[in-house]
Amino acid sequence: MPKDVFTVCFCGTGCARDEGEETRYWDYKTSLVRFLSKTERQLKSDKDIFDPQTGYIPVRIHKEISGGLRNTKLSGSVRGVGENDWFDQMDRCDPLLSNLELTPGDLRKYVSSYSEGDQRGMANQGVGWSDAALALHGASLAAASGAEQYNFIGHSRGGVEAIMAAWFLYAYGGESRRNIPINIFAIDPVPGMGEWYSIQTQLAPQVENYVGVYAWDHLDTGFGAVIPRPNARMTQQKAHQDIEDGRGLGSTWSTLASNRQLADPLVRQDLPQPQGYKLYAIRGRHGTVAGIYTTDGLYDAAKVSGDVGAVPRLVYKMARGYLTQWDTVFQTRSRVREGVKSLRRRIHTAHSHFDTMALGEVRTSRLPLRQSVRRVSSIHGMRTWDRYYLEDVVGTPPYNLTYPCTIEQAGDGWIDWTFL
C-alpha cells in the first residue's frame, strides 16, 4: 500500500521558486545604478536556457507533484541561497519556518536574519550561510505535513540542504518524527566556499535511500561536491551502529554529527556495498545536470543544444523514477518520452560539447594541482587538502563511454559508481 509521502524540492544557489518557469528581470530602482547600466532592466534568469522538457529540475518536479508552483499537501519548494522566492527580485520573500519543536534558541537566532525581506545578494550566494535557514525551513515543511515519509530532492546547495534537513528532523523534530524515513535525490550537491559542516558529510540515521548524481565537467573553483557518508542502516555494520547508538549529538546545530562520522565512501574499504546508497557520474557542468542545455553550460539561450539536453532529460527521468519508487505521486506524465538507452547514446556521441565545457578534449596534469579534474569531499571542514580528485574515487570509466581523465587517474574508493 503506498505511503503518505511529502516531497520537499530544494533549489540551488541563486535560484528562485519559479526558476526555469519564468524569464525574470531585475528592475533597477536607484537612479545611480540605472545611469551606470544605461538600462532599467537586466535579464537575471532566462527560462529558455532550460530544456523545455525538464525545466529547472527541482522546480519542475515540485510543479508536477503539486500541480503548480505554490506549496500543497503533496510537496513544497524552498528558494535558493542568496535569492528571493518569486518573480519580483527586489521585494518579495516569504517567511521561512523554524517550528520544529526542539529547535534550539541559537539556531532560531542564527536563521532569523535570513527568514524574510529582500534576501537577494551575491555575498550570501558566495558564502552560503543561509543554507541552514533553508534546510530548517524544508525540515519544518516536512514536519508540518503530517506525512509518514519524506522525500527530498535538491540541486547544488539545495542538495546539501536536503542532507542537513534530515539531521534537523532527527535532532529537533521530537520523538514522533525522529524515525520517519527520508529518501534523498541530490543533484550535484555543492556546499560552496563556506564551512563544510558535519551534518553535510554524514547521512542522518533515518535516511533510507541516498542517490547522488555528480557532474564530471565542472572544474570551477568553489564547486567541490560533497559526497556524504552512508549511515549504519545502509552499511549494516555493527561497529557503525554502535557509533550511532553510543555517541551523542554535538552541542550545536553545525556539530550535530561531528562525533558520528562513519566510513568514508571515497576511501577503499574492506566492506560490502551499502544498501540504499547509489552514486552516479554524468557528463556536463553543474547547471547542465539540473536542466540547462547550452553547449557551454552557461546562460546564453542562443547556445542551446538538443544533444546537451540529453543530460538533464536523463537526470529528470531518474529523479521521477526514484521518487515514484519512493511513493511520490505525480499529477502529470513525464515530459521526457525518449528512452534511457537513447539518451545515454546521445550523451556519448556529443562529447565534444562536454569537453569544451571543461578544459578541452585532452586532459593532462600539465596544470598545477591537476586543475583539469573535479574535486569532491566527504570530510567536514574547509581545508583544501581534505578534497579528493573525482577521477580517483570513481574507478576507471568504461572504455566505451567518453569520460576524459588525466594520465594520473588511478584507483577507486569503497563505493561502486555508475557512469551514465
SVG drawing of the C-alpha trace seen along z (x, -y; Angstrom):
<svg xmlns="http://www.w3.org/2000/svg" viewBox="-3 -59 56 66">
<polyline fill="none" stroke="black" stroke-width="0.4" points="0.0,0.0 1.5,-3.4 2.7,-5.6 1.5,-9.1 4.5,-11.0 5.5,-14.6 8.2,-15.8 10.4,-18.8 12.2,-20.3 15.3,-22.4 16.5,-25.0 20.2,-25.7 22.1,-28.9 20.6,-32.0 17.5,-30.1 14.0,-31.3 11.0,-29.1 9.9,-29.9 13.4,-29.2 13.1,-27.8 9.4,-28.5 9.6,-32.3 12.1,-34.7 13.0,-37.0 14.4,-40.6 15.9,-42.8 14.2,-46.2 16.7,-48.8 15.3,-51.2 18.1,-53.5 18.9,-56.3 22.7,-55.8 22.6,-52.1 20.2,-53.0 22.6,-55.7 25.6,-53.5 23.9,-50.5 22.2,-52.6 19.2,-50.4 16.3,-50.0 16.1,-46.2 18.6,-43.4 17.9,-39.8 18.5,-37.7 17.2,-34.3 16.1,-33.2 13.8,-30.2 15.0,-29.5 18.3,-28.2 16.5,-25.3 15.5,-22.3 11.7,-22.7 11.1,-19.1 12.8,-19.3 12.8,-23.0 14.9,-23.6 14.5,-20.1 13.7,-20.8 11.1,-23.4 9.6,-21.3 9.4,-18.2 7.6,-20.2 5.2,-21.6 4.5,-18.1 3.7,-16.8 1.7,-19.7 0.1,-20.9 1.6,-24.5 4.4,-26.5 2.8,-27.0 3.1,-24.5 0.4,-22.0 -0.2,-19.0 1.8,-16.9 5.0,-18.9 6.8,-22.1 9.7,-24.1 12.5,-26.0 14.2,-29.0 17.9,-29.0 20.7,-30.6 21.0,-34.4 17.7,-34.6 14.1,-35.7 11.1,-33.5 9.4,-34.8 9.5,-37.0 9.8,-40.3 13.5,-40.2 13.8,-43.2 11.0,-42.9 9.2,-39.6 10.5,-36.9 8.1,-34.6 9.0,-34.0 10.8,-30.8 9.6,-28.3 11.6,-27.2 8.9,-25.4 10.5,-22.1 9.6,-21.6 13.1,-21.1 14.9,-23.8 17.4,-25.4 17.4,-29.2 20.8,-29.7 19.7,-28.1 16.4,-30.2 18.5,-33.3 21.0,-32.3 18.3,-31.8 16.2,-34.8 18.1,-37.3 17.6,-35.0 13.9,-34.4 12.2,-37.2 12.6,-40.5 15.0,-41.0 17.4,-38.1 18.9,-38.5 22.7,-39.1 25.9,-38.0 27.8,-37.9 25.4,-35.3 25.5,-33.4 29.2,-33.1 29.4,-32.0 26.1,-30.3 25.4,-30.8 21.7,-30.9 21.7,-27.2 21.0,-26.3 17.9,-28.5 16.6,-27.0 17.4,-23.5 15.4,-24.1 12.6,-25.6 12.5,-22.4 12.5,-20.2 9.7,-22.3 7.6,-22.0 8.0,-18.2 7.2,-18.0 4.1,-20.2 2.8,-17.9 1.9,-15.1 3.2,-12.6 4.6,-9.2 7.6,-9.5 9.6,-12.4 11.3,-12.5 13.8,-15.3 15.2,-16.4 17.7,-19.2 20.3,-20.7 23.6,-22.4 23.3,-23.8 19.7,-22.6 21.1,-19.1 23.2,-19.8 20.2,-21.3 18.4,-18.1 21.1,-16.3 21.1,-18.9 17.3,-18.9 17.3,-15.2 19.6,-16.0 17.4,-18.8 14.4,-16.4 16.4,-13.8 17.7,-16.2 14.9,-18.7 11.7,-17.1 10.8,-15.3 10.2,-11.6 7.2,-11.5 9.4,-12.5 12.8,-11.3 12.4,-8.0 10.2,-9.0 12.0,-7.6 13.7,-10.0 14.8,-9.4 17.2,-11.9 17.9,-12.5 20.8,-15.0 21.8,-16.6 25.5,-17.8 25.3,-18.8 27.9,-21.6 28.4,-23.4 30.5,-26.1 33.2,-28.2 31.8,-28.3 32.2,-25.9 31.6,-22.2 29.6,-21.1 29.4,-17.6 25.7,-17.5 26.6,-17.8 29.1,-14.9 27.3,-12.2 23.8,-10.9 21.4,-11.0 20.3,-7.6 16.7,-7.8 17.8,-8.3 16.8,-5.1 18.0,-6.0 20.5,-8.4 21.0,-8.9 23.7,-11.4 24.3,-12.5 27.6,-14.3 28.7,-16.4 32.0,-15.4 32.9,-18.6 32.5,-21.4 36.0,-22.4 35.3,-25.9 36.9,-26.8 34.5,-26.6 32.3,-23.9 33.8,-20.9 30.9,-18.5 30.1,-16.8 29.6,-13.0 28.0,-12.1 28.9,-9.0 26.4,-6.2 24.7,-5.6 24.6,-2.4 21.2,-1.4 22.9,-1.4 26.2,0.3 24.6,2.8 27.9,2.9 27.6,3.4 30.6,1.1 28.7,-1.7 25.5,-1.0 27.4,-1.2 28.7,-4.6 25.2,-5.9 23.7,-4.4 26.6,-5.2 27.8,-8.7 25.7,-11.7 24.8,-14.5 27.0,-17.6 26.1,-20.6 25.4,-22.9 23.5,-22.6 26.7,-22.7 28.4,-19.9 25.4,-17.5 27.3,-14.8 30.9,-15.7 31.4,-12.6 29.3,-10.3 31.2,-10.3 31.2,-6.7 33.2,-5.0 34.5,-7.3 32.9,-6.3 35.8,-7.8 38.5,-5.6 38.9,-2.0 37.3,0.1 37.1,3.8 33.3,3.6 30.3,4.7 28.5,2.2 25.9,0.2 22.2,0.7 20.1,-2.2 23.1,-4.2 23.9,-5.0 26.4,-7.3 26.3,-8.3 28.7,-10.3 27.4,-12.1 28.9,-14.4 28.2,-18.2 28.6,-21.2 26.9,-22.0 23.9,-23.6 23.7,-21.1 22.7,-18.3 19.8,-20.4 18.3,-21.5 20.5,-23.9 21.1,-22.7 23.5,-25.3 26.7,-24.0 29.0,-25.7 26.7,-25.1 26.3,-28.8 23.4,-31.2 23.1,-32.3 19.9,-30.9 21.5,-31.3 23.7,-28.3 21.1,-25.7 21.6,-22.2 19.3,-19.2 22.3,-16.9 23.4,-18.6 19.7,-18.4 20.1,-14.6 21.9,-15.1 19.1,-17.0 16.5,-14.7 18.2,-11.7 18.6,-13.2 14.9,-14.3 13.8,-10.7 16.0,-9.3 14.5,-11.8 11.0,-10.9 11.8,-7.2 13.4,-7.2 10.7,-9.5 8.0,-7.2 9.8,-4.2 9.7,-6.1 5.9,-6.6 5.8,-10.2 2.7,-10.6 3.0,-12.8 0.0,-14.7 1.3,-14.6 3.1,-12.2 6.9,-12.5 7.6,-15.2 10.6,-13.2 9.5,-10.4 12.9,-9.3 14.3,-6.2 17.3,-5.9 19.5,-4.0 18.9,-6.6 19.7,-9.4 22.9,-7.8 23.9,-7.2 23.4,-10.8 25.4,-12.0 28.4,-9.9 28.2,-10.9 28.1,-14.6 31.2,-14.5 32.8,-17.5 30.3,-19.8 31.1,-18.5 34.9,-18.5 34.6,-22.2 32.8,-22.9 35.9,-22.0 39.5,-22.3 39.4,-20.6 39.3,-17.1 42.7,-16.0 43.1,-16.4 46.5,-16.2 48.0,-17.4 50.4,-19.9 48.5,-22.5 49.4,-22.7 47.3,-20.6 45.5,-18.8 43.2,-21.6 41.6,-19.6 39.9,-17.3 36.8,-17.8 37.3,-17.9 35.0,-16.2 35.0,-15.6 33.4,-13.6 35.2,-15.5 33.7,-18.3 35.8,-21.4 37.1,-23.8 40.7,-22.7 41.6,-22.4 43.7,-19.3 40.6,-17.5 39.5,-17.1 39.7,-14.1 40.1,-14.1 36.8,-12.8 38.5,-10.6 40.5,-8.8 37.5,-7.7 35.1,-6.6 37.3,-3.9 38.2,-3.7 35.4,-4.7 34.2,-2.1 36.2,-2.3 33.1,-2.8 32.0,-5.9 33.5,-9.3 34.8,-10.3 38.2,-12.1 40.7,-11.5 44.2,-12.7 47.2,-10.4 47.4,-10.2 43.9,-8.7 44.2,-5.6 42.4,-3.6 38.9,-3.9 37.1,-4.3 34.8,-2.0 31.6,-2.7 31.0,-1.3 29.9,-4.2 27.6,-4.1 28.7,-6.0 25.7,-7.4"/>
</svg>
